[in-house]
Amino acid sequence: MEFEIGDEVVVSGCGVGEVEAIEAVTLAGDETEMYRIALRDGGMRTWIPVERLVAPDVVADVRPVMSADAADEALACIQGQEAPEKRGNWRRRQLRYQQTLKDNDPQELATLLGELAAVRKNHTLSFQERRLFDRLKDLVLAEICLAQGLARDELEATLAPTLNAA
């Protein structure tokens, strides 16, 4: 997977950004080619080694923004999700949450957001789950907005019945 300068991308756990440059960076005496990505939220930048994106056995840290059709599917995942009957213990849930964030799959992220929103309607989320809910909301909604060309306020109004606690 290769990106060009100006491509919109999603960085695992960080959100939507734009490839600003492909530059050589010296790390521990070795020169490595890196993508410099400007993240939309917070005005931060991150550098991702090009080799991490082309290695076949490595989960990519960066992926293209989902298509408009995939964004429709993600919205359906969020709105159609129900709370699980049994939630399991905190440690197992936490490991699953971390793995979902790491995998950076848009449908899985949307499903998890919908699940937490459904749980939130009947139960109080733990502090960590509330933080994860807010983070997922920011990550997923930013990408859906970009994929569908929507304003954030418009999308939040559409999802308000699903995402807002009862």
VOGU-3710 file (C-alpha; in Angstrom, 3 decimals, decimal comma):
1> mefeigdevv> 0,000/0,000/0,000  1,533/3,290/-1,039  0,273/6,812/-0,624  0,969/10,049/-2,436  1,379/13,527/-1,013  -2,097/14,977/-0,433  -3,829/11,604/0,102  -6,349/11,452/2,940  -5,558/8,528/5,264  -6,626/7,049/8,593
11> vsgcgvgeve> -3,875/6,466/11,157  -4,589/3,669/13,628  -5,730/5,124/16,950  -5,106/8,724/15,826  -7,756/9,450/13,225  -7,953/11,131/9,839  -4,954/12,896/8,387  -3,307/13,977/5,174  0,036/12,814/3,820  2,154/15,980/3,825
21> aieavtlagd> 5,449/14,535/2,640  7,543/11,447/2,146  10,892/12,209/3,695  14,092/10,540/4,795  14,590/10,601/8,562  17,729/9,460/10,382  16,973/7,193/13,339  19,817/5,664/15,349  22,220/6,330/12,490  20,029/4,659/9,851
31> etemyrialr> 18,115/6,611/7,241  14,473/5,561/6,955  11,824/6,768/4,524  8,751/8,043/6,386  5,300/9,366/5,601  4,729/12,670/7,410  1,027/12,839/8,168  -0,797/15,908/9,479  -3,682/14,817/11,692  -6,887/16,812/11,416
41> dggmrtwipv> -7,786/16,805/15,092  -5,409/18,695/17,316  -3,044/19,955/14,625  -0,512/17,208/15,363  1,787/15,314/13,014  2,947/11,725/12,981  5,619/9,888/11,030  5,032/6,338/9,807  7,860/4,312/8,211  7,068/3,443/4,592
51> erlvapdvva> 8,348/-0,094/5,187  5,623/-0,700/7,801  2,978/-0,268/5,126  4,474/-2,621/2,568  5,482/-5,509/4,856  3,003/-8,368/4,235  3,062/-9,704/7,803  2,521/-6,368/9,569  -0,878/-4,848/10,375  -0,863/-1,492/8,605
61> dvrpvmsada> -0,777/1,592/10,816  -2,265/3,647/7,995  -5,076/2,907/5,568  -7,106/4,830/3,002  -10,320/6,543/4,092  -13,364/4,299/3,712  -15,591/4,650/0,658  -19,030/6,281/0,799  -20,640/2,819/0,615  -18,501/1,589/3,510
71> adealaciqg> -19,524/4,725/5,443  -23,196/3,792/4,902  -22,436/0,318/6,259  -20,625/1,827/9,251  -23,648/4,026/10,026  -25,886/0,959/9,847  -23,503/-0,861/12,236  -23,657/1,992/14,731  -27,430/2,357/14,593  -28,257/-1,361/14,503
81> qeapekrgnw> -26,040/-2,513/17,335  -27,567/-3,963/20,487  -26,034/-4,335/23,913  -24,639/-7,815/24,570  -26,533/-9,896/27,130  -23,335/-10,730/29,004  -20,480/-8,277/28,928  -17,762/-10,487/30,406  -15,114/-9,273/32,788  -13,338/-5,957/32,410
91> rrrqlryqqt> -9,957/-7,410/31,427  -11,373/-9,382/28,490  -13,396/-6,394/27,313  -10,327/-4,162/27,565  -8,211/-6,565/25,489  -10,936/-6,722/22,834  -11,239/-2,923/22,791  -7,467/-2,491/22,400  -7,298/-5,069/19,614  -10,162/-3,397/17,752
101> lkdndpqela> -8,398/-0,028/17,909  -5,114/-1,575/16,786  -6,700/-3,421/13,846  -8,110/-0,115/12,540  -10,963/-1,810/10,646  -13,694/0,806/10,039  -16,595/-1,637/10,361  -15,254/-3,115/13,590  -14,698/0,358/15,040  -18,258/1,348/14,096
111> tllgelaavr> -19,636/-1,877/15,594  -17,788/-1,256/18,858  -19,046/2,343/18,972  -22,609/1,119/18,474  -22,164/-1,556/21,142  -20,890/0,939/23,714  -23,721/3,335/22,834  -26,269/0,535/23,351  -24,708/-0,505/26,674  -24,670/3,137/27,749
121> knhtlsfqer> -28,447/3,386/27,436  -28,995/0,772/30,186  -25,802/0,775/32,242  -23,173/3,191/33,405  -19,934/2,800/31,480  -16,711/2,620/33,449  -14,345/5,587/33,247  -12,157/3,763/30,702  -15,185/2,779/28,614  -16,459/6,382/28,579
131> rlfdrlkdlv> -13,035/7,545/27,384  -13,014/4,828/24,716  -16,566/5,758/23,662  -15,572/9,411/23,208  -12,403/8,438/21,326  -14,257/6,036/19,036  -16,929/8,636/18,405  -14,276/11,139/17,308  -12,394/8,622/15,134  -15,384/7,025/13,424
141> laeiclaqgl> -17,454/10,163/12,888  -14,497/12,097/11,445  -13,920/9,359/8,886  -17,604/9,018/7,980  -17,842/12,799/7,527  -14,876/12,761/5,171  -16,138/9,720/3,229  -19,631/11,164/2,748  -18,770/14,854/2,552  -20,938/15,689/5,565
151> ardeleatla> -20,506/18,345/8,221  -19,811/16,940/11,700  -22,866/18,706/13,199  -25,136/17,189/10,566  -23,859/13,661/11,225  -24,066/14,068/15,003  -27,684/15,240/14,690  -28,488/12,137/12,644  -26,846/9,825/15,191  -28,067/11,675/18,321
161> ptlnaa> -30,814/9,149/19,165  -28,274/6,314/18,977  -25,235/7,896/20,625  -26,820/9,951/23,382  -27,478/8,173/26,674  -31,085/7,783/27,731
//
